[in-house]
């Protein structure tokens, strides 16, 4: 599965961004992870492709929404009420059948898109 992520950018605190990730195949799940400088990669959210079941980390609950469009084979991460601490490179990934929040269970990764939230 090849992935192409897009939608990152610079936004003020409290603003919104919507990330997109186009997939070339039909995965079990698509997830978003993020990595800030000097920090480990962390799980943000995931969605199962066939069942449309979302999973959220605590940092995403109430602010972020994950979705997918089967007709476009594309996943989305809508991020609202962004905070400066949300600044990171966001990666989409597919896989996750043996652990939907575990980065080690994802075998295809997009190139990452930078999200910067200014205060």
C-alpha positions as CSV (number, residue, x, y, z in Angstrom):
1,X,0.0,0.0,0.0
2,X,1.4,3.4,-1.0
3,X,0.3,6.4,1.0
4,X,0.3,10.1,0.2
5,X,-0.4,12.5,3.1
6,X,-1.2,16.1,2.7
7,X,-3.0,19.0,4.5
8,X,-0.4,20.1,7.0
9,X,0.5,23.7,7.5
10,X,0.8,26.7,9.9
11,X,-2.3,27.6,11.9
12,X,-2.9,29.7,15.0
13,X,-3.9,28.1,18.3
14,X,-7.6,27.4,18.3
15,X,-7.7,26.9,14.6
16,X,-8.3,23.8,12.5
17,X,-6.6,21.7,9.9
18,X,-7.7,18.6,7.9
19,X,-5.2,16.1,6.9
20,X,-5.7,13.7,4.1
21,X,-4.0,10.4,3.2
22,X,-4.7,8.7,-0.1
23,X,-4.1,4.9,-0.1
24,X,-3.4,2.8,-3.1
25,X,-4.8,-0.4,-1.6
26,X,-7.5,-1.5,0.9
27,X,-6.0,-1.8,4.3
28,X,-7.3,-3.2,7.5
29,X,-7.0,0.1,9.2
30,X,-5.5,3.5,8.7
31,X,-3.9,5.4,11.6
32,X,-2.4,8.8,12.2
33,X,0.7,9.1,14.3
34,X,2.7,12.2,15.1
35,X,6.2,12.9,16.2
36,X,7.5,16.2,17.6
37,X,11.2,17.0,17.7
38,X,13.0,15.1,20.5
39,X,9.9,13.0,21.3
40,X,8.8,9.5,20.4
41,X,6.2,8.9,17.7
42,X,2.8,8.7,19.3
43,X,-0.6,7.3,18.3
44,X,-3.3,9.9,17.5
45,X,-6.2,8.0,15.9
46,X,-7.1,5.1,13.7
47,X,-10.1,3.9,11.7
48,X,-10.8,0.4,10.4
49,X,-11.4,0.5,6.7
50,X,-14.2,-1.9,6.3
51,X,-16.1,-1.3,9.5
52,X,-15.5,2.4,9.8
53,X,-14.7,2.1,13.5
54,X,-12.7,5.0,14.9
55,X,-10.2,4.8,17.7
56,X,-8.7,7.8,19.5
57,X,-5.9,8.5,21.8
58,X,-6.6,10.7,24.8
59,X,-4.9,13.6,23.2
60,X,-7.3,13.4,20.2
61,X,-10.6,12.8,22.0
62,X,-13.0,15.6,21.7
63,X,-10.9,17.6,19.3
64,X,-9.9,15.4,16.4
65,X,-12.1,13.3,14.2
66,X,-11.0,10.5,11.9
67,X,-12.9,9.4,8.8
68,X,-12.4,7.6,5.5
69,X,-14.0,7.8,2.1
70,X,-14.1,4.4,0.4
71,X,-14.9,5.9,-3.0
72,X,-11.7,7.9,-2.9
73,X,-9.8,5.4,-0.8
74,X,-8.7,8.3,1.3
75,X,-8.5,8.8,5.1
76,X,-8.9,12.1,6.9
77,X,-8.0,13.6,10.2
78,X,-10.0,16.7,11.1
79,X,-8.2,18.6,13.8
80,X,-10.0,21.3,15.7
81,X,-9.0,23.6,18.6
82,X,-5.4,23.0,17.9
83,X,-2.8,23.8,20.5
84,X,0.9,24.6,20.2
85,X,1.7,21.2,21.7
86,X,0.0,19.6,18.7
87,X,2.9,20.8,16.5
88,X,4.5,17.8,15.0
89,X,5.1,15.8,11.8
90,X,1.9,13.8,11.2
91,X,2.2,10.4,9.5
92,X,-0.5,8.2,8.1
93,X,0.0,4.5,8.2
94,X,-1.9,1.4,7.2
95,X,-2.0,-2.0,8.8
96,X,-2.8,-2.4,12.5
97,X,-4.6,-5.7,12.4
98,X,-2.6,-6.9,15.5
99,X,-2.7,-3.7,17.4
100,X,-4.5,-0.7,16.1
101,X,-2.6,1.8,18.3
102,X,0.8,0.1,18.0
103,X,3.1,1.7,15.4
104,X,5.0,-1.6,15.1
105,X,1.8,-3.2,13.6
106,X,1.7,-0.8,10.6
107,X,3.7,-1.7,7.6
108,X,3.1,1.2,5.2
109,X,3.8,4.8,6.1
110,X,3.3,8.1,4.3
111,X,6.0,10.6,4.1
112,X,4.6,12.8,6.9
113,X,3.1,16.3,6.8
114,X,4.2,19.1,9.1
115,X,1.7,20.7,11.4
116,X,2.7,23.9,13.2
117,X,0.4,25.6,15.7
118,X,1.5,29.1,16.7
119,X,0.5,30.6,20.1
